[in-house]
Amino acid sequence: MDRRAPTVAATAPPLATPDPGLGERVRRLRNARGLTQTELAEARVSKEYISQIETGKTRPTSQTLEWLADRLGVDTHYLADGVSDRDHREHEAVVSRAEDAVGEKRYGDAVDLIGGLSRAPASPELHLRALFAESWGRMYLGELKPALDRLERARAVAAGDAFGDVHRAEVLYRLACCRYKLNHVEQALNDFSAALELADRSGESCDRLRAHILEWRSRCYRRHRDWEAAREDIDRALELAEALSDDETIAHVHFQASLVAERNGSWAQARTYSQRAKELYEAVDDPVNVGRLLNNLGCLSFLLGHKDQAVEQLKDAFRIALEVGDPADGAQAVSSLADVHLRSGELELAERQARHALEILDGRVDYLSEIGMATIVLGRALMGQGRLDEAEQAFTGAETSFTELSSISHTALAWTARGDLALERGDVRGAGELFRRAAEALQENVF
């Protein structure tokens, strides 16, 4: 699958805004046909009513709109939206293809398709779908600020009368996902909660959306080290997904359940969740997430004492990432391999693989956690080889990444590594201060 960078630049302007409006179109078409307002009105409506339409003070009913379109010699779609029936069908086809590309994780193709539209779809529903497809594609390509820009436009579109609470909840959900990837975790958490409240009060059937909101919100709780809240959201999401018999959503939730169980030290349970998610992703033909699950399974296999199996799974994860064209996922697999080799005492190999992972992830602000973890592995590999100054630079870089991530538990890892380095240098007092700072940060607080 192609996940190449889009040909449309990340800084390209959003979709063009719709044209001047119905009233202006009526006026121009009337003048083009040489009709006065009275002549256009005939005996059906008054001259004043035509004037009100042209000045935007009123909007005709659908029946009157059809009659006006016939009088002015244009199709109804064009008169209502400025887009002909043919153009509307073409826009519908492009947006549908972009949505399919997103579903197949061909994010570059999705962005290219929407970027190829000469103007925004006039239909509000189609416009919202286009903004969703483009923003999702840009988010997964790491173009987070342009993605947010599209989603803010989607919020404005969804505020219209044509949309209800479920549409607005989906906008908030997507905004929250993007903010989470930008490491604005507190704002993301608030948006997820607001989205869930809108979905719940809508009275509409939107359990799939609710399951996705809960699954993503659990990530925020994990970042805040609120494991109980994360587990509760995962349990609720799993219940909703299983009731829908939606294998893909069930797989997503099992994946997150595995991560929660792993952080709680329940490695065997985490592996069970991961294996189930992998089976479901294979059933729905989703190799991207199969590769991600193999990375997760490789780490769990090593924790459970199965090094050879771990290495095999991580190599498979890297291979799949190359096949689907996802370098960031490949970097995570390489970083995990580096950690396995570090813990196995293979320091030079760990160093090479950590550097390779960091090279791939350079500049990806949506992968600060992964960058920080790979830098910790690099620093420990260097420290093990007696290259203490280089190790210090690495640990400082990791701390910088984790600080940007706004995760105190991650930052504590950098402090612990710096404490170990201080011990290597014989600085017992400095080491004690760093270890104490890390221990205080890792107390079970809910932020």
ROPADO-966863 format. One record per residue (C-alpha): chain; residue number from 0; residue in three letters; z negated, y negated, x negated. Coordinates in nm, 3 decimals, decimal comma, always signed. Layout:
ROPADO-966863
 chaine num residu      up   north    east
      A NUM    ALA       Z       Y       X
...
//
This chain:
ROPADO-966863
 chaine num residu      up   north    east
      A   0    MET  +0,000  +0,000  +0,000
      A   1    ASP  +0,090  -0,346  -0,121
      A   2    ARG  -0,201  -0,583  -0,170
      A   3    ARG  -0,008  -0,818  -0,395
      A   4    ALA  -0,083  -1,186  -0,420
      A   5    PRO  +0,095  -1,384  -0,149
      A   6    THR  +0,401  -1,588  -0,232
      A   7    VAL  +0,255  -1,869  -0,021
      A   8    ALA  +0,014  -2,062  -0,240
      A   9    ALA  -0,353  -2,054  -0,151
      A  10    THR  -0,347  -2,431  -0,125
      A  11    ALA  -0,057  -2,436  +0,119
      A  12    PRO  -0,125  -2,643  +0,432
      A  13    PRO  -0,236  -2,464  +0,748
      A  14    LEU  +0,011  -2,383  +1,022
      A  15    ALA  +0,180  -2,693  +1,160
      A  16    THR  +0,029  -2,844  +1,472
      A  17    PRO  +0,207  -2,818  +1,807
      A  18    ASP  +0,458  -3,086  +1,914
      A  19    PRO  +0,375  -3,406  +2,111
      A  20    GLY  +0,317  -3,241  +2,449
      A  21    LEU  +0,441  -3,162  +2,794
      A  22    GLY  +0,461  -3,520  +2,920
      A  23    GLU  +0,673  -3,637  +2,629
      A  24    ARG  +0,908  -3,338  +2,672
      A  25    VAL  +0,954  -3,415  +3,041
      A  26    ARG  +1,032  -3,780  +2,961
      A  27    ARG  +1,284  -3,695  +2,686
      A  28    LEU  +1,459  -3,427  +2,893
      A  29    ARG  +1,474  -3,656  +3,199
      A  30    ASN  +1,630  -3,935  +2,992
      A  31    ALA  +1,874  -3,692  +2,831
      A  32    ARG  +1,998  -3,593  +3,177
      A  33    GLY  +2,021  -3,957  +3,287
      A  34    LEU  +1,762  -3,923  +3,563
      A  35    THR  +1,508  -4,178  +3,682
      A  36    GLN  +1,159  -4,064  +3,774
      A  37    THR  +1,252  -4,101  +4,141
      A  38    GLU  +1,568  -3,891  +4,099
      A  39    LEU  +1,378  -3,619  +3,914
      A  40    ALA  +1,109  -3,613  +4,183
      A  41    GLU  +1,360  -3,567  +4,468
      A  42    ALA  +1,171  -3,507  +4,789
      A  43    ARG  +0,932  -3,250  +4,642
      A  44    VAL  +0,692  -3,478  +4,458
      A  45    SER  +0,639  -3,851  +4,425
      A  46    LYS  +0,766  -4,081  +4,150
      A  47    GLU  +0,402  -4,156  +4,069
      A  48    TYR  +0,331  -3,786  +4,014
      A  49    ILE  +0,618  -3,763  +3,764
      A  50    SER  +0,480  -4,072  +3,590
      A  51    GLN  +0,134  -3,915  +3,566
      A  52    ILE  +0,285  -3,599  +3,410
      A  53    GLU  +0,480  -3,802  +3,155
      A  54    THR  +0,177  -4,008  +3,055
      A  55    GLY  -0,041  -3,698  +3,024
      A  56    LYS  -0,275  -3,794  +3,308
      A  57    THR  -0,210  -3,471  +3,497
      A  58    ARG  -0,064  -3,128  +3,431
      A  59    PRO  +0,158  -2,962  +3,691
      A  60    THR  +0,078  -2,628  +3,850
      A  61    SER  +0,268  -2,324  +3,725
      A  62    GLN  +0,494  -2,338  +4,032
      A  63    THR  +0,572  -2,706  +3,977
      A  64    LEU  +0,630  -2,639  +3,608
      A  65    GLU  +0,891  -2,375  +3,693
      A  66    TRP  +1,059  -2,616  +3,936
      A  67    LEU  +1,065  -2,895  +3,676
      A  68    ALA  +1,207  -2,661  +3,412
      A  69    ASP  +1,487  -2,564  +3,650
      A  70    ARG  +1,556  -2,931  +3,732
      A  71    LEU  +1,566  -3,022  +3,361
      A  72    GLY  +1,776  -2,721  +3,259
      A  73    VAL  +1,529  -2,556  +3,021
      A  74    ASP  +1,317  -2,242  +3,029
      A  75    THR  +0,957  -2,267  +3,143
      A  76    HIS  +0,809  -2,169  +2,806
      A  77    TYR  +0,993  -2,452  +2,636
      A  78    LEU  +0,883  -2,711  +2,889
      A  79    ALA  +0,519  -2,595  +2,880
      A  80    ASP  +0,479  -2,541  +2,506
      A  81    GLY  +0,783  -2,680  +2,329
      A  82    VAL  +0,892  -2,329  +2,235
      A  83    SER  +1,179  -2,143  +2,396
      A  84    ASP  +1,140  -1,792  +2,534
      A  85    ARG  +1,332  -1,667  +2,232
      A  86    ASP  +1,109  -1,851  +1,985
      A  87    HIS  +0,799  -1,728  +2,168
      A  88    ARG  +0,919  -1,368  +2,137
      A  89    GLU  +0,993  -1,421  +1,767
      A  90    HIS  +0,645  -1,567  +1,707
      A  91    GLU  +0,488  -1,277  +1,896
      A  92    ALA  +0,677  -1,029  +1,678
      A  93    VAL  +0,575  -1,201  +1,353
      A  94    VAL  +0,208  -1,223  +1,450
      A  95    SER  +0,206  -0,857  +1,558
      A  96    ARG  +0,357  -0,755  +1,224
      A  97    ALA  +0,096  -0,963  +1,040
      A  98    GLU  -0,182  -0,794  +1,239
      A  99    ASP  -0,037  -0,454  +1,150
      A 100    ALA  -0,028  -0,557  +0,783
      A 101    VAL  -0,396  -0,654  +0,797
      A 102    GLY  -0,478  -0,322  +0,962
      A 103    GLU  -0,297  -0,143  +0,679
      A 104    LYS  -0,471  -0,367  +0,420
      A 105    ARG  -0,141  -0,522  +0,306
      A 106    TYR  -0,310  -0,859  +0,295
      A 107    GLY  -0,044  -1,034  +0,089
      A 108    ASP  +0,221  -0,934  +0,342
      A 109    ALA  +0,009  -1,065  +0,629
      A 110    VAL  -0,032  -1,405  +0,463
      A 111    ASP  +0,339  -1,422  +0,380
      A 112    LEU  +0,438  -1,342  +0,740
      A 113    ILE  +0,219  -1,612  +0,895
      A 114    GLY  +0,313  -1,858  +0,621
      A 115    GLY  +0,678  -1,801  +0,710
      A 116    LEU  +0,634  -1,951  +1,056
      A 117    SER  +0,787  -2,298  +1,069
      A 118    ARG  +0,524  -2,415  +1,315
      A 119    ALA  +0,211  -2,293  +1,487
      A 120    PRO  +0,266  -2,070  +1,791
      A 121    ALA  +0,245  -2,292  +2,097
      A 122    SER  +0,052  -2,033  +2,296
      A 123    PRO  -0,321  -2,079  +2,223
      A 124    GLU  -0,378  -1,703  +2,236
      A 125    LEU  -0,097  -1,638  +1,989
      A 126    HIS  -0,211  -1,927  +1,769
      A 127    LEU  -0,562  -1,778  +1,749
      A 128    ARG  -0,424  -1,436  +1,659
      A 129    ALA  -0,212  -1,591  +1,384
      A 130    LEU  -0,512  -1,774  +1,238
      A 131    PHE  -0,720  -1,456  +1,250
      A 132    ALA  -0,453  -1,256  +1,067
      A 133    GLU  -0,396  -1,519  +0,799
      A 134    SER  -0,765  -1,590  +0,740
      A 135    TRP  -0,853  -1,219  +0,713
      A 136    GLY  -0,571  -1,167  +0,467
      A 137    ARG  -0,675  -1,462  +0,253
      A 138    MET  -1,040  -1,356  +0,260
      A 139    TYR  -0,960  -1,013  +0,122
      A 140    LEU  -0,730  -1,165  -0,140
      A 141    GLY  -1,025  -1,372  -0,261
      A 142    GLU  -0,884  -1,700  -0,128
      A 143    LEU  -1,209  -1,784  +0,046
      A 144    LYS  -1,183  -2,160  +0,095
      A 145    PRO  -0,833  -2,144  +0,248
      A 146    ALA  -0,962  -1,861  +0,468
      A 147    LEU  -1,250  -2,079  +0,585
      A 148    ASP  -1,006  -2,362  +0,658
      A 149    ARG  -0,803  -2,134  +0,888
      A 150    LEU  -1,118  -2,013  +1,060
      A 151    GLU  -1,238  -2,367  +1,126
      A 152    ARG  -0,903  -2,427  +1,292
      A 153    ALA  -0,952  -2,105  +1,487
      A 154    ARG  -1,290  -2,237  +1,604
      A 155    ALA  -1,119  -2,550  +1,739
      A 156    VAL  -0,852  -2,343  +1,916
      A 157    ALA  -1,111  -2,106  +2,068
      A 158    ALA  -1,304  -2,403  +2,208
      A 159    GLY  -1,024  -2,447  +2,463
      A 160    ASP  -1,046  -2,346  +2,828
      A 161    ALA  -0,820  -2,046  +2,771
      A 162    PHE  -1,096  -1,866  +2,580
      A 163    GLY  -1,440  -1,728  +2,656
      A 164    ASP  -1,756  -1,630  +2,475
      A 165    VAL  -1,611  -1,312  +2,323
      A 166    HIS  -1,331  -1,504  +2,151
      A 167    ARG  -1,580  -1,760  +2,021
      A 168    ALA  -1,810  -1,480  +1,905
      A 169    GLU  -1,524  -1,328  +1,708
      A 170    VAL  -1,452  -1,662  +1,541
      A 171    LEU  -1,818  -1,690  +1,436
      A 172    TYR  -1,816  -1,329  +1,315
      A 173    ARG  -1,514  -1,392  +1,094
      A 174    LEU  -1,658  -1,720  +0,966
      A 175    ALA  -1,980  -1,537  +0,878
      A 176    CYS  -1,791  -1,264  +0,689
      A 177    CYS  -1,614  -1,528  +0,483
      A 178    ARG  -1,937  -1,716  +0,416
      A 179    TYR  -2,106  -1,394  +0,308
      A 180    LYS  -1,830  -1,337  +0,056
      A 181    LEU  -1,881  -1,695  -0,064
      A 182    ASN  -2,249  -1,601  -0,114
      A 183    HIS  -2,365  -1,845  +0,155
      A 184    VAL  -2,589  -1,570  +0,287
      A 185    GLU  -2,831  -1,776  +0,496
      A 186    GLN  -2,548  -1,953  +0,678
      A 187    ALA  -2,368  -1,621  +0,726
      A 188    LEU  -2,683  -1,466  +0,872
      A 189    ASN  -2,715  -1,751  +1,121
      A 190    ASP  -2,349  -1,720  +1,222
      A 191    PHE  -2,373  -1,342  +1,268
      A 192    SER  -2,679  -1,388  +1,489
      A 193    ALA  -2,506  -1,661  +1,692
      A 194    ALA  -2,198  -1,441  +1,730
      A 195    LEU  -2,409  -1,150  +1,851
      A 196    GLU  -2,585  -1,374  +2,104
      A 197    LEU  -2,250  -1,495  +2,240
      A 198    ALA  -2,116  -1,140  +2,264
      A 199    ASP  -2,431  -1,015  +2,437
      A 200    ARG  -2,436  -1,292  +2,698
      A 201    SER  -2,062  -1,274  +2,771
      A 202    GLY  -2,106  -0,982  +3,009
      A 203    GLU  -1,777  -0,842  +2,876
      A 204    SER  -1,715  -0,508  +2,711
      A 205    CYS  -1,706  -0,589  +2,340
      A 206    ASP  -1,908  -0,311  +2,179
      A 207    ARG  -1,666  -0,277  +1,889
      A 208    LEU  -1,715  -0,643  +1,797
      A 209    ARG  -2,092  -0,609  +1,837
      A 210    ALA  -2,094  -0,304  +1,608
      A 211    HIS  -1,902  -0,494  +1,341
      A 212    ILE  -2,133  -0,794  +1,368
      A 213    LEU  -2,440  -0,572  +1,326
      A 214    GLU  -2,285  -0,381  +1,035
      A 215    TRP  -2,207  -0,703  +0,849
      A 216    ARG  -2,538  -0,867  +0,937
      A 217    SER  -2,716  -0,571  +0,777
      A 218    ARG  -2,559  -0,678  +0,446
      A 219    CYS  -2,731  -1,016  +0,474
      A 220    TYR  -3,064  -0,846  +0,538
      A 221    ARG  -3,008  -0,622  +0,236
      A 222    ARG  -2,942  -0,929  +0,024
      A 223    HIS  -3,273  -1,069  +0,151
      A 224    ARG  -3,440  -0,734  +0,076
      A 225    ASP  -3,539  -0,697  +0,441
      A 226    TRP  -3,471  -0,324  +0,448
      A 227    GLU  -3,624  -0,263  +0,790
      A 228    ALA  -3,404  -0,526  +0,958
      A 229    ALA  -3,100  -0,386  +0,774
      A 230    ARG  -3,181  -0,034  +0,894
      A 231    GLU  -3,233  -0,151  +1,254
      A 232    ASP  -2,893  -0,325  +1,259
      A 233    ILE  -2,725  -0,016  +1,115
      A 234    ASP  -2,888  +0,211  +1,374
      A 235    ARG  -2,772  -0,017  +1,658
      A 236    ALA  -2,421  -0,042  +1,513
      A 237    LEU  -2,396  +0,335  +1,476
      A 238    GLU  -2,505  +0,389  +1,836
      A 239    LEU  -2,239  +0,147  +1,961
      A 240    ALA  -1,963  +0,292  +1,741
      A 241    GLU  -2,036  +0,652  +1,838
      A 242    ALA  -2,033  +0,560  +2,207
      A 243    LEU  -1,683  +0,419  +2,153
      A 244    SER  -1,567  +0,732  +1,967
      A 245    ASP  -1,416  +0,488  +1,716
      A 246    ASP  -1,386  +0,682  +1,390
      A 247    GLU  -1,300  +0,380  +1,177
      A 248    THR  -1,597  +0,176  +1,298
      A 249    ILE  -1,827  +0,480  +1,267
      A 250    ALA  -1,706  +0,518  +0,907
      A 251    HIS  -1,779  +0,151  +0,830
      A 252    VAL  -2,131  +0,185  +0,968
      A 253    HIS  -2,199  +0,512  +0,783
      A 254    PHE  -2,088  +0,340  +0,462
      A 255    GLN  -2,342  +0,063  +0,512
      A 256    ALA  -2,608  +0,316  +0,618
      A 257    SER  -2,553  +0,491  +0,286
      A 258    LEU  -2,616  +0,169  +0,096
      A 259    VAL  -2,936  +0,101  +0,290
      A 260    ALA  -3,060  +0,456  +0,227
      A 261    GLU  -2,975  +0,428  -0,143
      A 262    ARG  -3,172  +0,106  -0,180
      A 263    ASN  -3,466  +0,275  -0,008
      A 264    GLY  -3,453  +0,558  -0,264
      A 265    SER  -3,327  +0,819  -0,015
      A 266    TRP  -3,043  +0,935  -0,238
      A 267    ALA  -2,973  +1,267  -0,066
      A 268    GLN  -2,954  +1,097  +0,274
      A 269    ALA  -2,734  +0,826  +0,125
      A 270    ARG  -2,496  +1,092  -0,006
      A 271    THR  -2,482  +1,255  +0,339
      A 272    TYR  -2,387  +0,923  +0,499
      A 273    SER  -2,126  +0,859  +0,228
      A 274    GLN  -1,967  +1,202  +0,263
      A 275    ARG  -1,941  +1,158  +0,640
      A 276    ALA  -1,785  +0,813  +0,598
      A 277    LYS  -1,535  +0,950  +0,346
      A 278    GLU  -1,430  +1,228  +0,585
      A 279    LEU  -1,376  +0,975  +0,863
      A 280    TYR  -1,175  +0,741  +0,640
      A 281    GLU  -0,957  +1,034  +0,537
      A 282    ALA  -0,906  +1,122  +0,904
      A 283    VAL  -0,783  +0,769  +0,986
      A 284    ASP  -0,570  +0,755  +0,668
      A 285    ASP  -0,759  +0,472  +0,497
      A 286    PRO  -0,723  +0,536  +0,121
      A 287    VAL  -0,871  +0,197  +0,028
      A 288    ASN  -1,207  +0,284  +0,177
      A 289    VAL  -1,183  +0,644  +0,058
      A 290    GLY  -1,168  +0,502  -0,294
      A 291    ARG  -1,468  +0,279  -0,229
      A 292    LEU  -1,664  +0,575  -0,094
      A 293    LEU  -1,579  +0,777  -0,404
      A 294    ASN  -1,726  +0,498  -0,614
      A 295    ASN  -2,041  +0,510  -0,405
      A 296    LEU  -2,055  +0,891  -0,417
      A 297    GLY  -2,006  +0,888  -0,793
      A 298    CYS  -2,309  +0,664  -0,839
      A 299    LEU  -2,516  +0,883  -0,607
      A 300    SER  -2,406  +1,203  -0,781
      A 301    PHE  -2,525  +1,062  -1,112
      A 302    LEU  -2,860  +0,960  -0,962
      A 303    LEU  -2,896  +1,316  -0,831
      A 304    GLY  -2,831  +1,458  -1,178
      A 305    HIS  -2,465  +1,560  -1,148
      A 306    LYS  -2,300  +1,363  -1,428
      A 307    ASP  -1,973  +1,559  -1,450
      A 308    GLN  -1,917  +1,531  -1,076
      A 309    ALA  -2,001  +1,160  -1,093
      A 310    VAL  -1,744  +1,095  -1,366
      A 311    GLU  -1,478  +1,287  -1,172
      A 312    GLN  -1,548  +1,093  -0,852
      A 313    LEU  -1,545  +0,758  -1,030
      A 314    LYS  -1,216  +0,837  -1,203
      A 315    ASP  -1,069  +0,931  -0,865
      A 316    ALA  -1,195  +0,600  -0,724
      A 317    PHE  -1,020  +0,413  -1,006
      A 318    ARG  -0,699  +0,611  -0,954
      A 319    ILE  -0,692  +0,533  -0,582
      A 320    ALA  -0,756  +0,164  -0,649
      A 321    LEU  -0,451  +0,158  -0,877
      A 322    GLU  -0,240  +0,341  -0,618
      A 323    VAL  -0,323  +0,097  -0,338
      A 324    GLY  -0,298  -0,209  -0,562
      A 325    ASP  -0,660  -0,321  -0,545
      A 326    PRO  -0,773  -0,428  -0,895
      A 327    ALA  -1,117  -0,545  -0,777
      A 328    ASP  -1,201  -0,200  -0,642
      A 329    GLY  -1,071  -0,052  -0,966
      A 330    ALA  -1,299  -0,283  -1,162
      A 331    GLN  -1,600  -0,164  -0,964
      A 332    ALA  -1,517  +0,199  -1,044
      A 333    VAL  -1,480  +0,114  -1,414
      A 334    SER  -1,811  -0,074  -1,406
      A 335    SER  -1,980  +0,227  -1,247
      A 336    LEU  -1,834  +0,452  -1,518
      A 337    ALA  -1,967  +0,212  -1,779
      A 338    ASP  -2,314  +0,243  -1,628
      A 339    VAL  -2,293  +0,624  -1,633
      A 340    HIS  -2,194  +0,619  -2,001
      A 341    LEU  -2,469  +0,367  -2,080
      A 342    ARG  -2,734  +0,586  -1,920
      A 343    SER  -2,589  +0,886  -2,105
      A 344    GLY  -2,622  +0,711  -2,442
      A 345    GLU  -2,245  +0,663  -2,491
      A 346    LEU  -2,281  +0,299  -2,586
      A 347    GLU  -1,940  +0,214  -2,732
      A 348    LEU  -1,761  +0,366  -2,434
      A 349    ALA  -1,994  +0,181  -2,197
      A 350    GLU  -1,916  -0,145  -2,377
      A 351    ARG  -1,539  -0,096  -2,355
      A 352    GLN  -1,545  -0,012  -1,987
      A 353    ALA  -1,781  -0,298  -1,898
      A 354    ARG  -1,553  -0,544  -2,077
      A 355    HIS  -1,253  -0,399  -1,894
      A 356    ALA  -1,425  -0,445  -1,556
      A 357    LEU  -1,520  -0,804  -1,639
      A 358    GLU  -1,166  -0,884  -1,746
      A 359    ILE  -1,033  -0,766  -1,409
      A 360    LEU  -1,298  -0,954  -1,209
      A 361    ASP  -1,267  -1,281  -1,400
      A 362    GLY  -1,263  -1,575  -1,159
      A 363    ARG  -1,346  -1,372  -0,846
      A 364    VAL  -1,631  -1,569  -0,688
      A 365    ASP  -1,642  -1,309  -0,409
      A 366    TYR  -1,753  -1,047  -0,664
      A 367    LEU  -2,044  -1,225  -0,831
      A 368    SER  -2,275  -0,927  -0,779
      A 369    GLU  -2,029  -0,689  -0,942
      A 370    ILE  -1,964  -0,934  -1,228
      A 371    GLY  -2,336  -0,970  -1,288
      A 372    MET  -2,398  -0,595  -1,284
      A 373    ALA  -2,111  -0,525  -1,525
      A 374    THR  -2,245  -0,797  -1,755
      A 375    ILE  -2,591  -0,635  -1,753
      A 376    VAL  -2,432  -0,303  -1,852
      A 377    LEU  -2,240  -0,479  -2,130
      A 378    GLY  -2,554  -0,649  -2,257
      A 379    ARG  -2,754  -0,325  -2,263
      A 380    ALA  -2,470  -0,145  -2,443
      A 381    LEU  -2,465  -0,422  -2,704
      A 382    MET  -2,844  -0,418  -2,734
      A 383    GLY  -2,837  -0,043  -2,790
      A 384    GLN  -2,598  -0,099  -3,080
      A 385    GLY  -2,830  -0,358  -3,236
      A 386    ARG  -2,603  -0,653  -3,153
      A 387    LEU  -2,886  -0,859  -3,011
      A 388    ASP  -2,728  -1,206  -3,014
      A 389    GLU  -2,426  -1,078  -2,822
      A 390    ALA  -2,659  -0,900  -2,580
      A 391    GLU  -2,847  -1,225  -2,520
      A 392    GLN  -2,523  -1,403  -2,432
      A 393    ALA  -2,439  -1,124  -2,187
      A 394    PHE  -2,779  -1,132  -2,017
      A 395    THR  -2,763  -1,510  -1,986
      A 396    GLY  -2,419  -1,478  -1,826
      A 397    ALA  -2,551  -1,217  -1,584
      A 398    GLU  -2,840  -1,443  -1,488
      A 399    THR  -2,593  -1,725  -1,418
      A 400    SER  -2,388  -1,500  -1,189
      A 401    PHE  -2,695  -1,379  -1,004
      A 402    THR  -2,827  -1,734  -0,964
      A 403    GLU  -2,497  -1,833  -0,799
      A 404    LEU  -2,538  -1,525  -0,581
      A 405    SER  -2,874  -1,662  -0,458
      A 406    SER  -3,028  -1,314  -0,477
      A 407    ILE  -3,373  -1,307  -0,637
      A 408    SER  -3,371  -0,927  -0,666
      A 409    HIS  -3,048  -0,942  -0,865
      A 410    THR  -3,180  -1,224  -1,082
      A 411    ALA  -3,488  -1,011  -1,154
      A 412    LEU  -3,257  -0,752  -1,314
      A 413    ALA  -3,141  -1,014  -1,562
      A 414    TRP  -3,502  -1,116  -1,636
      A 415    THR  -3,596  -0,751  -1,694
      A 416    ALA  -3,302  -0,708  -1,932
      A 417    ARG  -3,400  -1,024  -2,117
      A 418    GLY  -3,756  -0,890  -2,137
      A 419    ASP  -3,631  -0,568  -2,297
      A 420    LEU  -3,432  -0,777  -2,543
      A 421    ALA  -3,742  -0,980  -2,628
      A 422    LEU  -3,927  -0,655  -2,705
      A 423    GLU  -3,641  -0,549  -2,933
      A 424    ARG  -3,698  -0,873  -3,124
      A 425    GLY  -4,074  -0,823  -3,135
      A 426    ASP  -4,149  -1,110  -2,897
      A 427    VAL  -4,418  -0,941  -2,690
      A 428    ARG  -4,542  -1,261  -2,526
      A 429    GLY  -4,192  -1,368  -2,422
      A 430    ALA  -4,121  -1,019  -2,289
      A 431    GLY  -4,442  -1,019  -2,088
      A 432    GLU  -4,356  -1,351  -1,928
      A 433    LEU  -4,010  -1,229  -1,827
      A 434    PHE  -4,141  -0,898  -1,690
      A 435    ARG  -4,408  -1,082  -1,492
      A 436    ARG  -4,149  -1,317  -1,345
      A 437    ALA  -3,932  -1,021  -1,245
      A 438    ALA  -4,226  -0,833  -1,091
      A 439    GLU  -4,328  -1,133  -0,882
      A 440    ALA  -3,970  -1,175  -0,762
      A 441    LEU  -3,947  -0,809  -0,661
      A 442    GLN  -4,254  -0,816  -0,438
      A 443    GLU  -4,165  -0,701  -0,089
      A 444    ASN  -4,113  -1,041  +0,067
      A 445    VAL  -3,880  -1,120  +0,353
      A 446    PHE  -3,708  -1,449  +0,289
//
